[in-house]
Amino acid sequence: MKQIVFLILIISSTASVCLAQWTNRYPKLKNMGHHVYLEGFELPIMNAGPTDPACSPRDGSIAFAAKGWLWVMNMTNLEATKITSSEDIDSSPSWSPSGDQIVFVRDNGRDTKIMLLQLDDLKESTLIDTDAIELDPSFSDDGQFVFFASADSGTFDLWKIHLPSKKQSLVTSEDGQERLPVTKDNQVFYLKKRGRSFDSIEKLDPEKNTSTTLVREYIASQTSFAIAPDGNTMAYTWPDEDDYELRVLDIDNPASTMLLTRSEGLPMMPAYSNDGKYIYYSENSKNQSALLKRISVDGGQPETIRVKRWHWGSATGTLNIITRINGEKAPVRLNVTLNGGHPVVPDAGTIRSEGQNGRIFFYSPGEITLESVPGQIEVMAVHGFETPTVTQKIDLKAGQEQEIVMDLQPVWNPQANGWYAGDNHFHLNYGGTYRLSPEDISLDLEGEGLDIAYPLLANLHNRYLEQDLWGWQSDTGPIIQFGQEIRSHFLGHLGLIGTDSLYWPWIWGPFYELYSNDDRLNTDPLQFTRRQNGLGSYVHPVSIREPFEAEGARAIPVSLIADCVLGEVDLIEVACLWTDEIGTASVWHQILNLGIPVMPSAGSDVMNDYYRTMAIGAARVYVKPDEPFNESNYLKVLKSGQSFVTTGPLLEFTVDENGPGGIIETDRKKVKWQLEVHSAVPYEKVELFVNDQVVWSGSGNSKSGSIDFNGSVKVPEGGWITARISGGNSIWPMMESYPFAESAPIWFHEKGSIDQEAAATSAQKLLQALEVSDQLLSMGYEDNPIPKLKAHFQEARDRLKTFIDK
């Protein structure tokens, strides 16, 4: 029954014709949760340094991926030669047993395919290319087959192709995901992933069609493995709380395992040397550039193998990029490509691929130098939401040092007008391929024009991550302050910011093994937060556009309505990458109509250690404090609502000279309003809402820049007014699915005032949705007694009826 409820919740929050959140860039898989995890955990990565090492069976040379191409390094002189030249991104090389061929993955930014490379003449051919994702090619022992993972049947299954005949056949067809096939002595080893159940490394006997589990763990997101040349042992990377470690086990006696090294905390992609003496792996340095390392199979200290010389296939050139705002060097976000396609990236720093526009990006402090083969280089630069994209092209010459200067022109300066930007919800390290410290994101925040950021500690199923970072604070630059995400999946996720201590436990309720039957309210951590003068919010709440139509109420977090109606919630995350802003705002408006001052918040909810992720601040909130900007005053004005949330456009809204969070105290029947919209991207629509009703609307701006709107509005008996900008395409600097911004409410007469008719209508909507939530509550907890939760819901039900009965 619990699995059925889970599927209902997932289906209701993702399957809708009105869905407008970010969903997927690569072909969708069946029965998946949010695609951000599949794309972040399963798809290939790119780095300037060596990743995906693979050892030649013939001469001991190492093939690896770096800078988006494949290279082969001679282990005698440590010189690496580029062997592919595609505009796409190449990764995951695997040698044929004879050592004269390599199979690999080619990624065009929307799909992947399997390629075959002949090493004698570097001739390429496409081996597998379907409309689905293909990954993980490897040769069979005899070289007659290539095994691979494909989602052509809807989920990742293992396949093999007979090279002489090109005939394909299915190897596994289980529910869930099977990946990383490796064959040895007629056995197939692979990684099996089952969503909320264990991930495991399996050994399959194809003749008997039976599999043996070698090792398993919850959400082993970066696990990979290699089989020793003699077939007796397996080297594998395995989660250890926040970190990963490299272990070996006896395949015939898998309970016997040994820790080989923890290295620097994230050893990845192990590969045995052809003589079986070493295990090679890739690991990022402190500046996030991938390094090739190795360790003896007997143990000891890891050794870093540095490339002494890179042979690019032609002489290279260097390009120095200087970026300025108002004549001064300024940090920016950059996307640099060669000949209209292949990314050009720096040797250090985090490199990421964002899933909305498909651009690979990194940050520059204001000046950065890149190396590339000759060709036309295109550079795109933005600074936060303040500047339209600036693009320059230059023909890079071999052997030359060239320079371009890019002047970015802001459409508006928020800080100069008293506004400060924050991202209240993202995660520093959450199962990805980077291992980040808080200092690593300072440049990101500066390049995005953010003044304050709250990375939230969270659990990765049964692992509580990053506890050692609790209490860390930034001394210079943008404010970085850790908060906490409470992930009671079934009731709804909470974001806690401004607290001095952690709430325990972080998890409970259906779908967890521990605390699964806890009769615990989300109001417990919300009240815990208030006692510490912090703010508690519901994060990424509503994923669909119409939560009050048909089955839409199933997409509202189970406990959100009850908690908001009873006044336990400070903020609601109206803007977030993974949910729909208009759908979330629809629920928020009904709460405001009851006179309950739940204020808007925003968080990107990016997992910043992923290679495939958006930028911090892709959804953000701006506040306008009356006092000097610091964390305390930031929290104060978030609570009071002197703010607006946005995925791109910036706004200044006043009514009768009162801004967001203010109170319109007047006896007049009408009051004047003014709205200034500053946007680096076009948008379609401008609307004013009074008590959830559109009282004025106008066309947006088809180009970047600033535009003023003004008019007058009738004064209701009570309630609130907000301004909203929405609609249009997502282009840089945006990474959200559509432009959106909405102000916090300006109240009529007094804070928390209501219009009786509007309040009754909203209470009826919320009551109907609450009944759905109550049904889900009963289904989820089955026969387990939950008197506190049931009483809480009944109290909220009674409270709503008071608005209807008036």
C-alpha positions, -999 to +999 in steps of 0.1 A: +000+000+000+028+024+008+044+020-026+010+026-042+006+059-023+041+069-033+033+063-070+002+083-066+021+112-052+048+110-078+024+107-107+002+136-095+032+158-091+048+151-125+020+141-149+000+172-160-006+190-192+000+222-172+034+211-159+058+241-162+087+232-139+120+220-153+115+183-161+143+168-183+168+176-210+177+141-220+151+115-230+128+107-201+128+073-184+098+055-171+089+053-134+116+078-125+114+104-098+128+138-107+150+136-137+176+159-121+188+129-102+191+107-132+209+133-152+231+143-122+240+108-110+240+086-142+251+107-172+287+113-181+306+143-167+332+166-182+363+181-166+395+198-178+415+170-161+415+132-167+383+112-159+371+077-168+406+061-169+409+028-189+440+008-192+452-007-225+456-045-224+484-043-250+509-017-238+497-003-205+488+031-218+459+049-203+429+062-222+408+089-204+384+117-210+395+153-206+383+187-219+355+169-236+376+146-258+394+113-254+431+111-249+457+082-247+486+087-223+519+069-227+528+058-192+566+059-200+568+096-208+534+107-194+525+125-226+488+125-236+476+126-272+441+136-282+423+109-302+389+124-309+379+158-323+341+160-322+320+191-315+302+169-289+315+156-256+333+122-255+337+101-224+337+065-209+364+049-231+368+011-230+395-009-248+390-040-269+409-071-257+433-067-287+440-030-278+433-017-313+398-004-307+380+018-282+343+021-276+330+053-259+300+075-252+293+106-273+271+133-257+255+160-279+238+178-250+204+162-255+212+125-260+240+100-260+252+073-284+279+046-284+308+051-308+336+027-320+371+041-327+398+023-347+431+034-331+453+028-362+436+055-383+413+071-357+383+063-379+350+065-360+317+047-366+284+049-347+277+016-330+244+023-311+222+054-316+185+052-305+161+079-294+169+069-258+201+073-236+229+048-241+258+045-217+286+023-204+301+004-234+325-024-227+339-053-247+334-089-239+364-110-231+366-124-266+360-090-283+330-103-302+305-083-283+301-048-268+279-047-238+261-014-229+233+001-210+203+015-229+170+031-219+154+021-252+129-001-234+120+027-210+145+020-182+182+013-183+186-024-192+218-042-202+222-050-239+249-065-261+257-061-297+275-088-318+301-068-337+304-090-368+267-092-374+255-060-356+227-081-340+216-067-306+201-087-278+188-079-243+208-091-213+186-079-184+151-065-183+144-058-147+124-029-133+146+000-124+181+007-138+209-017-147+242+000-157+280-005-160+282-040-175+316-057-172+321-092-184+347-117-171+348-154-175+313-156-189+299-136-159+283-102-162+289-077-134+267-047-133+252-019-111+216-023-102+196+007-089+161+006-076+151+041-066+141+041-029+155+006-023+191-005-023+216+001-050+238-029-055+266-044-076+255-078-090+271-108-106+249-124-133+253-159-146+237-156-181+234-194-185+215-199-153+199-164-155+206-159-118+223-130-101+243-127-068+245-095-049+281-086-041+275-054-021+246-030-016+237+004+000+211+031-002+217+057-030+252+048-039+251+077-065+287+077-076+295+040-073+315+024-101+337-007-101+363-027-120+372-064-122+408-075-117+425-091-148+425-125-130+388-122-122+392-129-085+387-094-070+367-063-076+377-027-069+347-004-062+340+031-050+315+031-021+297+057+000+310+064+035+287+090+050+297+123+033+326+108+014+334+078-009+362+053-004+379+028-027+374-008-015+382-043-029+364-075-023+368-112-031+342-120-058+338-156-045+335-144-010+320-109-013+315-106+025+353-102+027+360-066+018+390-043+025+393-006+025+421+004+001+420+041+005+397+070+012+421+092-008+408+128-006+372+117-001+359+111-036+379+085-056+359+077-087+359+053-117+385+027-107+403+007-134+429-020-130+463-018-148+467-045-174+492-064-151+468-062-121+493-044-099+476-010-097+442+005-095+438+038-113+411+062-105+401+099-110+396+124-082+392+161-082+418+184-066+410+212-042+406+235-072+381+209-087+404+199-116+403+161-121+435+143-113+446+108-124+457+087-094+467+052-087+473+029-057+489-005-054+464-034-051+483-042-019+475-007-004+497+022+006+497+058-003+479+070-035+501+084-062+491+113-085+500+107-122+503+141-138+503+146-176+536+161-185+526+172-220+493+175-239+494+168-276+463+185-290+468+175-326+478+210-336+494+240-320+471+258-296+463+294-288+454+312-256+425+336-251+425+361-222+389+372-214+383+404-194+348+412-182+337+446-170+306+462-155+305+500-156+342+500-165+353+478-136+364+442-137+336+420-124+329+383-118+307+368-144+292+335-156+308+323-189+300+299-217+328+295-242+326+273-273+348+263-302+334+265-338+299+267-325+299+236-305+326+221-284+331+237-249+363+255-240+369+253-203+396+265-178+421+242-161+407+249-126+374+256-110+340+239-112+325+233-147+288+226-150+263+218-176+229+234-171+198+215-182+175+243-193+196+258-221+222+231-224+252+254-219+284+244-201+293+272-178+319+284-153+328+315-135+355+341-140+366+366-113+369+393-140+398+379-160+405+344-171+428+327-196+418+296-217+437+273-240+422+258-272+430+245-306+426+272-333+391+281-345+363+305-340+357+310-303+324+323-291+322+338-256+289+345-237+289+364-205+262+374-179+262+388-144+233+375-123+199+387-135+211+422-140+227+420-175+215+407-208+238+382-224+269+397-241+284+377-269+317+381-287+335+360-313+371+358-321+392+337-345+418+321-323+452+316-340+477+289-333+506+299-312+492+333-303+480+350-272+448+370-278+425+391-257+389+402-257+373+427-234+335+424-227+315+453-213+283+442-196+255+467-192+231+462-163+194+469-169+192+479-132+214+479-101+194+463-072+219+472-045+221+508-055+183+509-050+184+491-016+176+456-028+197+425-019+195+390-034+194+357-016+190+320-024+174+303+006+176+267-005+203+247-023+228+220-014+266+223-014+273+185-016+246+160-023+260+129-039+277+146-069+311+145-085+326+175-069+336+178-032+330+214-023+339+236+006+318+268+013+347+289+000+343+272-033+310+289-040+320+325-032+329+332-068+296+316-080+277+340-057+296+370-069+291+361-105+254+356-099+250+389-080+239+372-048+244+388-014+234+359+009+230+322+004+217+293+025+231+259+016+209+235+035+221+203+052+201+174+041+200+136+043+207+113+014+182+087+024+198+072+056+230+094+056+230+128+073+254+149+052+278+178+060+273+180+097+309+192+101+299+223+082+272+233+106+280+267+120+304+277+093+302+314+084+318+335+057+341+363+068+343+382+035+322+385+004+286+373+001+271+359+033+270+321+035+250+306+063+241+270+066+204+260+072+187+226+073+162+207+052+138+185+070+129+158+045+098+141+060+091+130+024+055+121+031+044+152+049+064+177+028+100+191+029+108+220+051+136+245+050+149+259+083+172+290+082+185+313+109+188+286+136+216+279+159+212+242+163+200+212+142+166+196+146+166+158+151+156+136+135+159+150+099+136+123+085+105+103+095+073+089+081+064+065+053+092+054+029+119+055+056+130+024+075+137+043+107+109+065+122+085+053+095+056+052+119+064+083+139+033+103+148+053+135+144+041+168+130+060+191+106+051+218+131+076+203+155+106+216+135+088+247+125+082+256+162+118+246+170+129+271+144+107+299+157+120+294+192+155+302+178+143+333+159+147+315+126+123+311+097+106+279+086+093+273+051+078+247+028+102+241+000+095+231-036+059+227-027+037+224-059+049+210-092+017+216-113+000+247-127-036+239-114-034+224-079-071+230-072-084+214-104-093+176-108-066+155-090-043+185-085-046+185-048-025+154-046+005+175-057+002+197-026+025+184+002+003+165+026+008+187+057+012+221+040-024+232+042-029+222+078+004+238+089-003+271+070-039+274+081-029+270+118-002+297+114+029+275+119+046+285+086+067+316+080+076+313+044+066+293+013+090+287-015+071+303-044+100+302-068+121+270-073+136+252-102+118+219-096+083+232-090+058+255-108+058+291-096+022+299-108+009+267-092+027+273-059+015+309-059-021+297-064-019+279-031-001+308-015-028+332-025-055+311-008-035+313+024-031+351+022-069+353+016-074+340+051-053+368+065-024+345+073+009+363+065+029+335+050+056+354+030+072+343-003+107+328-004+128+314-032+155+288-036+171+273-066+174+239-049+205+231-070+228+203-059+260+223-064+284+194-065+267+180-096+283+185-130+248+187-144+231+215-125+218+250-128+234+280-111+229+290-075+203+318-075+185+305-106+154+312-084+160+339-058+144+364-035+152+401-032+147+420+000+148+457+009+158+462+045+154+495+063+186+489+082+222+479+071+222+446+053+232+416+074+218+382+081+196+393+110+181+421+090+177+398+060+156+374+081+136+402+095+125+416+062+119+381+048+094+376+076+078+410+071+076+406+034+096+435+021+105+413-009+099+398-042+108+365-057+120+359-092+134+335-118+147+364-139+127+397-140+133+424-114+106+446-101+098+477-079+061+478-069+044+504-048+007+512-040-001+545-025+037+548-020+039+516+000+062+488-011+058+450-005+052+443+032+036+477+037+001+487+047-022+509+027-041+530+053-067+551+035-104+560+033-102+566-004-121+542-028-091+540-052-054+542-048-026+547-073+000+520-080+033+520-099+053+491-112+088+493-127+101+461-143+137+457-151+145+425-170+175+411-189+150+388-207+117+393-225+085+384-207+049+382-218+025+394-192+021+418-162-007+413-137-020+428-105-037+405-081-061+417-053-072+388-031-063+363-058-083+381-085-065+397-115-076+434-114-052+446-141-031+430-168-009+443-195+015+430-221+051+425-212+083+436-229+096+418-260+131+429-253+155+435-224+154+467-205+132+487-181+096+497-185+071+515-162+034+506-156+010+526-135-027+529-127-052+529-100-071+501-081-102+499-060-097+495-023-114+463-010-128+459+025-096+440+034-069+418+020-038+423-001-023+432-035+007+418-054+023+424-088+034+395-111+055+392-142+052+359-161+056+340-194+081+337-222+111+317-231+140+309-208+172+324-221+204+334-203+208+348-177+178+326-168+179+289-161+143+284-150+116+271-173+099+305-178+102+341-165+084+348-133+085+373-106+059+383-079+060+408-051+052+400-015+017+414-005+010+449+003-019+448+028-051+470+028-059+487+061-039+464+083-016+433+081-037+402+080-069+419+069-094+399+048-122+403+024-150+380+038-161+367+004-126+360-008-117+343+025-148+320+023-140+310-013-104+302-004-113+283+027-136+261+006-108+254-018-083+246+009-108+225+028-114+203-003-077+200-008-072+192+029-096+163+026-074+148-001-044+153+021-061+136+050-070+106+028-033+103+017-023+106+053-045+076+062-032+056+033+004+063+040+004+054+077-021+025+071-032+010+104-005+027+125-020+050+151-013+087+144-036+106+169-014+138+169-015+141+131-052+134+129-060+159+156-038+185+138-057+180+106-090+182+124-080+215+140-071+229+106-104+216+092-123+234+120-104+266+114-113+266+077-149+261+085-150+293+106-143+313+074-170+295+054-197+297+081-193+335+086 
